[in-house]
Every structure is written in C-alpha cells, then in structure tokens.
Amino acid sequence: MRITGTAISLNVPDVAASAAWAQKHLGFTEAMSADGFASLSHPDAGMNLVYLRTGLPTFKPASAAGRADGLLVVFTVEDIDADYARLREDGVDVVTPIETEPWGERYFQMADPNGVIYQLVQWVTPTDPQYAS
C-alpha cells in the first residue's frame, strides 16, 4: 500500500464554526468547501482536517454520525508554552491546562465551538528516570 495523503474527518453540527476556529487559532487554510463540508490544510500538519455537517445523508457509516467519543486531534509543536500563552490570550476554551507527564509529554487541550478537543503536545525530558532513554 502506498498512502498518498492523510485526513481526519470530523462530523460536527456547525462546519463553518469549526473551520473558522482551526484557521484562526491553528493556522489551517481552506483547501475546498461546499454546503456542509470543509477541507482545511496546513503546510506543517501532514494531514487535512475535514469537517462534515452532522445529518448529511451521504455520511457513511450512518451509525458513526455525530459520534466522536474520546477523540483527540493532536498536534506536536515546538514551543508549547508560547502556543499556550497565545491561545489563552486569543480566548480559546482551554479544557485541560498545560501539564507535564513524567514520561515527557507536555501538553494542553482546548475545545472548538462544536466541542472537538484539540491537544497540542511538546516532548520534553522525562522527569521520571524510568522513562529516560
């Protein structure tokens, strides 16, 4: 198999709200859109964010429509503290303040207007010796 592209497709009630949020706060740009659909790209992300409006009859499988239980959209960044400060200043809904796990995962989580959870992470030196390489 040769994979030629990557996207994550999120089923949300308000496509425009999530798309605008990702553009404003994460630096994505619109690659294409139509009624009930938006595909966003980012030069550094390596994937597209696709938003599909909940209730579209073309959404398959229908059993997954409107469900994203436990889904986190995660991006690794270079300066988590600067991004955290900027996004808080922008008024982003931070749902998990910045934390550092003993294995070296420094992260925080935020929600877009549809409740999609995005996590930014930076890998740092583990504080617990059992995780040191």
C-alpha positions as CSV (number, residue, x, y, z in Angstrom):
1,M,0.0,0.0,0.0
2,R,1.2,3.5,-0.8
3,I,-0.6,6.2,1.1
4,T,-0.7,9.5,-0.8
5,G,-2.5,11.7,1.7
6,T,-4.0,11.8,5.2
7,A,-7.1,13.5,6.6
8,I,-9.2,13.3,9.7
9,S,-12.9,13.8,9.1
10,L,-15.0,15.2,11.9
11,N,-18.8,15.1,11.9
12,V,-19.9,18.4,13.5
13,P,-23.2,20.4,13.7
14,D,-21.6,23.7,12.6
15,V,-18.9,23.2,9.9
16,A,-18.2,26.9,9.5
17,A,-17.6,27.4,13.2
18,S,-15.0,24.6,13.5
19,A,-13.3,25.6,10.2
20,A,-13.0,29.2,11.2
21,W,-11.7,28.2,14.6
22,A,-9.0,26.0,13.1
23,Q,-8.0,28.7,10.6
24,K,-7.8,31.4,13.3
25,H,-6.1,29.5,16.1
26,L,-4.2,26.7,14.4
27,G,-3.1,28.3,11.1
28,F,-5.1,26.0,8.7
29,T,-6.3,27.3,5.4
30,E,-9.3,26.2,3.4
31,A,-8.4,23.8,0.6
32,M,-12.0,23.3,-0.5
33,S,-15.6,23.6,0.7
34,A,-19.2,23.1,-0.2
35,D,-22.5,23.1,1.6
36,G,-22.0,21.0,4.8
37,F,-18.3,20.4,4.1
38,A,-14.9,22.0,4.5
39,S,-11.4,20.6,4.0
40,L,-8.5,22.5,5.6
41,S,-4.8,22.1,5.0
42,H,-1.7,23.2,6.9
43,P,1.8,23.2,5.4
44,D,3.3,21.6,8.5
45,A,0.5,19.2,9.7
46,G,0.9,16.4,7.2
47,M,-2.9,15.9,7.1
48,N,-6.1,17.7,6.3
49,L,-8.8,18.5,8.7
50,V,-12.2,17.7,7.1
51,Y,-15.5,18.8,8.7
52,L,-18.8,17.3,7.6
53,R,-22.1,18.6,8.9
54,T,-24.0,16.2,11.1
55,G,-27.1,14.8,9.4
56,L,-25.7,14.7,5.8
57,P,-27.4,11.8,4.1
58,T,-24.1,11.0,2.4
59,F,-22.2,10.4,5.7
60,K,-21.1,6.7,5.9
61,P,-21.5,4.7,8.0
62,A,-24.6,6.3,9.4
63,S,-24.1,4.6,12.8
64,A,-21.0,6.8,13.3
65,A,-22.7,10.1,12.5
66,G,-22.3,12.7,15.2
67,R,-20.1,10.5,17.4
68,A,-16.5,11.3,18.3
69,D,-16.4,9.8,21.8
70,G,-12.9,10.0,23.2
71,L,-11.5,11.6,20.0
72,L,-8.5,13.9,20.4
73,V,-7.0,15.8,17.5
74,V,-3.3,16.0,18.5
75,F,-0.5,18.2,17.0
76,T,3.1,18.2,18.1
77,V,4.5,21.7,18.4
78,E,7.9,23.2,19.0
79,D,7.1,25.8,21.7
80,I,4.2,24.6,23.8
81,D,4.5,27.5,26.3
82,A,4.4,30.2,23.6
83,D,1.4,28.5,21.9
84,Y,-0.4,28.1,25.3
85,A,0.1,31.8,26.1
86,R,-1.0,32.9,22.6
87,L,-4.1,30.8,22.5
88,R,-5.2,31.8,26.0
89,E,-4.7,35.4,25.0
90,D,-6.9,34.7,22.0
91,G,-9.7,33.5,24.3
92,V,-9.5,29.8,23.3
93,D,-11.5,27.5,25.5
94,V,-8.7,25.6,27.3
95,V,-10.3,22.5,28.8
96,T,-7.1,21.0,30.3
97,P,-4.4,23.5,31.4
98,I,-0.8,22.8,30.5
99,E,0.6,19.7,32.2
100,T,3.8,17.7,32.0
101,E,3.6,13.9,32.4
102,P,6.5,12.0,34.0
103,W,7.3,10.4,30.6
104,G,8.0,13.8,29.0
105,E,4.7,14.7,27.3
106,R,4.0,18.4,27.9
107,Y,0.5,19.2,26.7
108,F,-2.8,21.1,27.0
109,Q,-6.2,20.6,25.5
110,M,-8.7,23.0,24.0
111,A,-12.2,22.8,22.6
112,D,-13.6,24.4,19.4
113,P,-17.1,25.8,19.1
114,N,-18.5,22.3,18.4
115,G,-16.7,20.7,21.3
116,V,-14.0,19.0,19.3
117,I,-11.0,18.5,21.6
118,Y,-7.6,19.5,20.2
119,Q,-4.4,18.7,22.0
120,L,-1.0,20.4,21.5
121,V,2.0,18.5,22.8
122,Q,5.7,19.0,23.0
123,W,8.0,16.2,24.1
124,V,10.4,17.2,26.8
125,T,13.0,15.4,29.0
126,P,11.1,12.9,31.2
127,T,11.1,13.8,34.9
128,D,10.8,10.2,36.0
129,P,14.1,8.2,35.4
130,Q,12.2,5.1,34.4
131,Y,11.2,6.8,31.2
132,A,14.7,8.1,30.3
133,S,16.1,6.6,27.2
